[in-house]
Amino acid sequence: MEKRSKPPAWVGRSVPGKVMVAEALDDGRWLVLTRDEVALVAESGLQWRRPWFEVERGEWDGESHTLTVHWVGDATPVPLTTRSESPKTLPLAFRERVDASVVHVETERARGGGSLRGAVRRRPDGSLLVQVLGVGRLRPGPELETQVDALEARLRDAVGL
């Protein structure tokens, strides 16, 4: 049976808020989940911290024990391999925090190909923001801009913004 590592004190001191999950990575850094954000911490200090509304999604691969984080508006995902081959709480807690930031979602086919995914997300302070993402090959132009504007308006209307 694999022994689980307790995070060193510097992990908790590196992020504001209560640490919900701190998982050791295979490179010595720690992935830290709080109610409001996800952070990557090294012994030398905080490497990054980002609010949950900036996370598009995470993909857990149990075979490689790797969480791949996909950021909103960034095509380059971040793979994070855990030291533990079967972290007990990380995959579920990560998904729950991303889901908790999502208030409303709509997806539709984009004219000319691809699709649009619109979401209303919650910031740590409780305020809402609208995100519209293009998925696949989109054909830029006035028709797409009109469709994006209409989707954004529907999202705002759906939550009373």
C-alpha positions as CSV (number, residue, x, y, z in Angstrom):
1,M,0.0,0.0,0.0
2,E,1.3,3.4,-1.0
3,K,2.0,5.9,1.8
4,R,0.4,9.3,1.3
5,S,2.5,12.4,1.8
6,K,1.3,15.1,4.1
7,P,2.1,18.5,2.6
8,P,4.9,20.5,4.1
9,A,4.0,23.7,6.0
10,W,5.2,25.9,3.1
11,V,2.5,24.5,0.8
12,G,-0.3,25.9,2.9
13,R,1.5,29.2,3.5
14,S,1.9,29.7,-0.2
15,V,-1.9,30.2,-1.0
16,P,-4.6,32.3,0.6
17,G,-7.6,30.5,1.9
18,K,-8.2,27.0,3.4
19,V,-6.5,24.2,1.5
20,M,-9.1,21.6,0.4
21,V,-6.6,19.3,-1.4
22,A,-2.9,19.4,-1.6
23,E,-1.4,16.7,-3.9
24,A,2.3,16.0,-4.3
25,L,3.4,15.9,-7.9
26,D,6.2,13.7,-9.3
27,D,8.5,16.6,-9.8
28,G,8.4,17.8,-6.1
29,R,5.8,20.5,-6.6
30,W,2.3,20.5,-5.1
31,L,-1.0,21.1,-6.7
32,V,-3.3,22.9,-4.3
33,L,-7.0,23.3,-4.5
34,T,-8.9,25.9,-2.4
35,R,-12.5,26.9,-2.6
36,D,-11.6,29.9,-4.9
37,E,-8.6,28.8,-6.9
38,V,-6.1,26.2,-8.1
39,A,-2.4,26.7,-7.5
40,L,0.9,25.2,-8.2
41,V,3.5,25.5,-5.4
42,A,7.2,24.7,-5.3
43,E,9.5,24.9,-2.3
44,S,10.9,28.1,-3.9
45,G,7.4,29.6,-3.8
46,L,4.1,30.0,-5.7
47,Q,4.5,29.2,-9.4
48,W,0.9,30.2,-10.3
49,R,-2.6,30.4,-8.9
50,R,-5.7,30.9,-10.9
51,P,-9.4,31.2,-10.1
52,W,-11.7,28.3,-11.0
53,F,-13.6,30.3,-13.7
54,E,-10.3,30.3,-15.7
55,V,-10.4,26.4,-15.8
56,E,-12.2,25.1,-18.9
57,R,-11.9,21.5,-17.7
58,G,-9.6,18.9,-16.3
59,E,-9.0,15.4,-17.6
60,W,-7.9,12.6,-15.3
61,D,-5.8,9.7,-16.7
62,G,-5.7,7.0,-14.0
63,E,-3.1,4.9,-15.9
64,S,-0.5,7.7,-15.9
65,H,-2.0,9.4,-12.8
66,T,-2.0,12.7,-14.7
67,L,-4.4,15.6,-14.4
68,T,-4.4,17.7,-17.6
69,V,-5.8,21.1,-17.0
70,H,-7.3,23.0,-19.9
71,W,-7.6,26.8,-19.5
72,V,-10.2,29.0,-20.9
73,G,-8.9,30.7,-24.1
74,D,-5.5,28.9,-24.0
75,A,-4.8,26.0,-26.4
76,T,-1.9,24.7,-24.4
77,P,-3.1,22.3,-21.6
78,V,-1.0,21.8,-18.5
79,P,-0.3,18.1,-17.6
80,L,0.3,17.5,-13.9
81,T,1.5,14.0,-12.8
82,T,0.9,13.0,-9.2
83,R,3.4,11.2,-7.1
84,S,0.6,8.9,-5.9
85,E,-0.7,6.4,-8.4
86,S,-4.2,6.8,-7.0
87,P,-4.8,10.1,-5.3
88,K,-8.0,9.7,-3.3
89,T,-9.6,13.1,-3.6
90,L,-7.9,15.1,-6.3
91,P,-9.9,14.1,-9.4
92,L,-13.3,14.5,-7.8
93,A,-12.4,17.6,-5.9
94,F,-11.0,19.3,-9.0
95,R,-14.2,18.5,-11.0
96,E,-16.4,19.7,-8.2
97,R,-14.7,23.0,-7.9
98,V,-14.8,23.6,-11.7
99,D,-18.5,22.6,-11.7
100,A,-19.2,24.9,-8.8
101,S,-18.0,27.9,-10.8
102,V,-20.4,27.1,-13.7
103,V,-23.9,28.7,-13.3
104,H,-25.3,28.1,-16.8
105,V,-24.1,26.6,-20.1
106,E,-25.3,26.6,-23.7
107,T,-23.8,25.0,-26.7
108,E,-24.7,25.5,-30.4
109,R,-23.4,24.7,-33.8
110,A,-21.6,27.6,-35.4
111,R,-22.6,28.7,-38.8
112,G,-19.9,27.6,-41.2
113,G,-18.6,24.8,-39.0
114,G,-17.5,24.1,-35.4
115,S,-19.5,25.0,-32.4
116,L,-19.8,27.7,-29.7
117,R,-19.9,26.9,-26.0
118,G,-21.1,29.7,-23.8
119,A,-21.0,29.7,-20.0
120,V,-21.9,31.9,-17.2
121,R,-19.2,31.5,-14.5
122,R,-18.9,32.6,-10.9
123,R,-15.9,34.6,-9.7
124,P,-14.6,34.1,-6.2
125,D,-16.4,37.3,-5.0
126,G,-19.7,35.9,-6.2
127,S,-20.0,38.1,-9.3
128,L,-20.8,36.5,-12.6
129,L,-19.1,36.7,-16.0
130,V,-19.9,35.3,-19.5
131,Q,-17.5,33.2,-21.5
132,V,-18.0,32.2,-25.1
133,L,-15.6,29.7,-26.5
134,G,-15.2,28.5,-30.1
135,V,-14.7,24.7,-30.5
136,G,-13.3,23.2,-33.8
137,R,-12.8,25.1,-37.0
138,L,-14.8,28.3,-37.0
139,R,-15.2,30.6,-40.0
140,P,-14.5,34.1,-38.8
141,G,-16.6,37.0,-40.0
142,P,-19.7,39.1,-39.4
143,E,-22.0,36.1,-39.3
144,L,-20.0,34.4,-36.5
145,E,-19.8,37.7,-34.6
146,T,-23.6,38.1,-34.8
147,Q,-24.0,34.5,-33.5
148,V,-21.5,35.0,-30.7
149,D,-23.3,38.3,-29.7
150,A,-26.7,36.5,-29.7
151,L,-25.4,33.6,-27.6
152,E,-23.9,36.0,-25.1
153,A,-27.2,37.9,-24.9
154,R,-29.1,34.7,-24.2
155,L,-26.6,33.7,-21.5
156,R,-26.9,37.1,-19.8
157,D,-30.7,36.9,-20.0
158,A,-30.8,33.4,-18.6
159,V,-29.2,34.5,-15.4
160,G,-30.6,38.1,-15.2
161,L,-27.4,40.0,-16.1
